Amino acid sequence: MSDMITFPDVVNWAVPFFVAAILAELLWIVIKGRGGRYETRDALTSLLMGAGNVASGIVLGFVAYGFFMVLWAITPLDLGTSAWVIALCFVLDDLRYYWVHRFGHRIRWVWASHVNHHSSQHYNLTTALRQTWTGTFTFMMVMRAPLILLGFHPGMVLFVGGLNLIYQFWIHTEAITRLPRWFEAVMNTPSHHRVHHGRNPRYLDCNYAGVFIVWDKLFGTFVPELDSEKVDYGLVHNLGTFNPLRVAFHEWVGIFRDVTQPGLTWRERLNYCVMPPGWSHDGSKGTSFDIKARYISDHPESAGSPGLRPNMKRK
């Protein structure tokens, strides 16, 4: 097997592009007076979250890579490194990303790591850098195990994952409205991803794609951006802070507080970790499903429109 294969760290290579693109977007907004908004403290928080993500990768990256190399040592398969293998790996890894991202919105333990990416009430290229510090603790690394066991080298899997992240950077902008219809039909775009960052009831929990929006269309999670409803960015309950420590850890603290409540059964304590965000043992809070159902109840004419299924019932 090809244990000594190395692939470039494309994310680090892309840093100059990230900086140049942010400056270009900011300049565009200032000159045109449209296409988004920057708030200094918000942008700084996003940059600090990005730096923390890099630091956590340096400190904890050996955990995932060590796991991957163990899998590589036991698999009898080796697909090599031809161009078609890399291309296939890229597509399959994007499917893997779709499901990890979807789990990140439907399993609170994983959401605790991902929530910081949605914590900004602005949408610009710095928002793309608002990344987790605690991804290792979600154990979502196991979702890459099938790729390695199928014969894709761990270095290749990480390489295409880096390409995936680079692609997702440019879609965090309001400066681009919509792209040609054929492109919007297949690829993830700023329009599709703006929807994903919305806190509007119809826009909750949709458009999980990384690169190919076709996954959302295939698995029934696609919601288009509507000209009639502007995206309201942020969390259902916004944090109201620019403190990166609170941004990074607030949901983990919330899980701890919920799990340690007195009088709960062990099943209820477990559910606070694995059920969707907003689940509570006494129904005092609300999941995204509950929020959508309440919205339909208050606006019955919206039932059946994008993101609001007519069979949702208020609990």
N, C-alpha and C positions, 0 to 999 in steps of 0.2 A: 504494500500500500504506500501511497505518496504522503508520508508523514511530514516531509520537509517543505511542502508547498506553502508559499507565502503570497498574500494578496495585499495591495496597498490599503492604508487607512484613509479611505476616500473622504470621510467626514472631516478629518483634520485638513486634508487638502482643500476642502471646499470653504474653509473659514474665510479666506480673503473674498470669495464670492459672496458669502453671507454679509460681510461688512459693507461691501460695495453696493449690494442690492438694498440694504437697509437705508444707506445714505441716499441712494437714487429714489427710493420710495418717499422718504422724508422730503427730499427736494421737490418731487412731483406734487406732493400734497401742499407744500408751501406755495409753489408757483400757481397751481391750478385751483387751489382752495377747495378741493374735493378729493375723493378717493381714500378716505380714512382719516384717522386722527391719532396723534401721538400725545401721550401724557408722560412727562419726564419720570415721575416716580414709578409708574406702571412699567415703562420700558426698562428702567434700571432693574426692577424686580425680575423681569423676564431674563435679562442678561445675567443676573446673579444666579437665577435658577439654572440657566444653561451652563454656567461655570461650575456650579455644584454637581450637575449631571456628569460633566467630564471628570471631576474629582472622584465622584463615587465609582465611576467606571475604572479609574486607575486603581482605587483601593480594593474594589470587590469584583473586578472583571475576571479574576482568576477562577472564581466559583463557577461561572457559566462555562468558561473555556475549558476548565478541567473536566467538567461534566461532559462536554462535547467530545473531548479527546478520549475519554473512557468509552463512549459510544462508538467512536471511530475505530478504536482498538478491537472491538468485539464484532463489528459488522463484517461480513465476508464480501460486501459489495464495494466497488470503487468505479464510479462512472467517469473518472478522469476530469480533464479541465478544458475540453474543447468548447468552442463558442456556443454550440447548441446546448451543451450541458449547462453552461453558465446562464444562458437565456431561460432554459427550463427551470433552473433553480430560482431565478429571479421571479418568474411567474408563480411558482409554487410557494415561495416565501411570501409573496404578496397575499396569497390566499391564507397562509399562516397568520400574517399580520391582521387581516380582516377579523379572524376569529379571536385573536388575542385582544384586539381593540374592542370587539363586541363583548367579550368577557369582562373587559375593563369597565364597561358601563352597566353590566348586569350582575356582577359579583362584587360585593362591597369590599372584600379584602384586596381585590385587584384595583378597584376604583380608588382606594385610599392612596395608591401610588399615582394613578392617572389623573386624579381630580385637579392637581395643580396646573395641568396644561389648560384646563378650562376656567381657571380662576380669574383671568383677565377680563375686564369689561370692555376692552378695546380689541380691535382685530387688525393687526399689522404684522410685518415680518418679524418683529421681535417676539411676537406671541409664539412663533414656531420654536423659539429657543427656550420657552418656558417648559422645561423637561423635568422628569422625576429624579429624585435622589435615591429612591427606595425600590427601584424596579427588581432588584435581586430578590427581595423578600416576598415578592408575589409568586415566585416559582414558575412564572410563565416561560422560563427557559425550556421547560419540558415540551413546549409546543414545537420546538425546532428539532426534537429528537427524531421524528419520522424522516425528516430530510437527510439527516446524517446516516441513519440506519439504511436508507435507500441508496447510499453511496455518494452523496454530495459531501465533499470535504468540509470540515468545520470552518476553515479559512474562507472558503467560497461562500458558505452560508452567511458568515459575518460580513463579507464583502458586498453581497447583493442586498443584505439588510441595510448597509450603509448607503447604497445607491437609493434604496427606498426612502430613507430619511431625507436625503438630499432632494429628491423629487418633492417631498411633502413641504419643504421649506417655502417654495415660491407660491403655493396655493393659500398661504396665510396673508391675504391682502384684499383690500377693497378697491385698489387702484385698477384692477382688471374686473370688468363686469362679467360678460359672457364671451366664450370663445366659439369657433365654428361648431355647428350642430353635430357634425360627425365626431369631433373631438370630445364634446360634452357627453356624447352617447357612450363612449368607451372609457375615457380617462377621468380620473379625479381632477377637479378644477377648483379655482377659487370660489365659484358659485356654489358648487356642491359642498365644499368644506365649510363655507360660511354657515350653511344650514346646520352642519354638525356642531358648531360652536354656539348655536342659539339656545336660549332658555325659554323661548316661546313653547307652549304646550305641544304644538304640532311638530316642532323641530327637535324635540327631545329624543334621544336614542335612535339616531338614524345616520346613514352615510358614513359607515365605519371604514370605508376603503382607504388604502394607502395610495396606490397608483391606479388601479383599475376599478372604476365605479361599477363595472359589470357584476362584481360580487354582490353588491347591495341589491342590484336589480334581480339577480338570480335568487337571493335568499330573502327577498321581500322587505328589505330595510331601507329602500331608497325613497327619499322625499325631495322634490325639487324646490329650489328657491323661488318663492312667489313674489312677483312685483307688488302684489297687494298687501303683503305682510313683511315689513322690514325685520331683519334678524336683530334680536335683542341679545347681545353677547353676555356671557358669564355663567354663573351657577344659579340654580333655582333660589338658593339663599346665598347671596354674595358675601364674601368674607369681610369687606370693609377694612382691609389692611394691606400694606405693601411690605410687611415684614416677611422676608423669604423663609425664615424658620417656621412661621405659622403657616405660610403657604405650603411648605413641604410636608409638614407633619400634622396639620389640624385634623385630618380625617382619621389618622391612626389614633390620635388622642380621643376622637369621638367614638371610635370602635371600643377602645379600652373602657371608656366611661359607660357605654351601653352594656358591654359584656359583664361588667362588675356590679351592675345594679343588684340590689338585694332581692331575693324572692323569686328569681328566675329559674326555670328548669334548665338542664344542660342543653336540651334541644333548642330552647330559646336563645341561650348564649351563643350556640353555634350559628344559629340563623342570623344573628347580628353580624356575623362575619361573611356568610356565604350567600345570603339573600340579596336582592337588588338594593341599591342605595335608597334610603327612605323607608325601608321596611321597619316595622316596630311590632313588638309582641302584643301591644294593646290597640294597635291601629291608630295611634295618636299622630303619626306622621303620614307621609304619603310617598309612594313610589312614582316613577314617571307614568306608569299605567294609570294610577289613581288621579294624577294631575290631568292627564288627557281626558279621563272619564268625567271629571268635574267640569272641565272646560266644555265638553260636549253637552253635559247637562245644562250648563248655563247658556250655551249657544247651540241649540239643537240643529240649527240650519247648517252647522259646520260638519255634522256627521257625514262621513264618507268622503270628505275632501282630503287632500294629501296630508298624511301623518295622523289622521284622526279617523280610525276605523269605526264604522257604524255599529259594530257589535260590542263596543266598549260600554260597560255599564258602571254607573257610580255605585261605590260600595257604601 
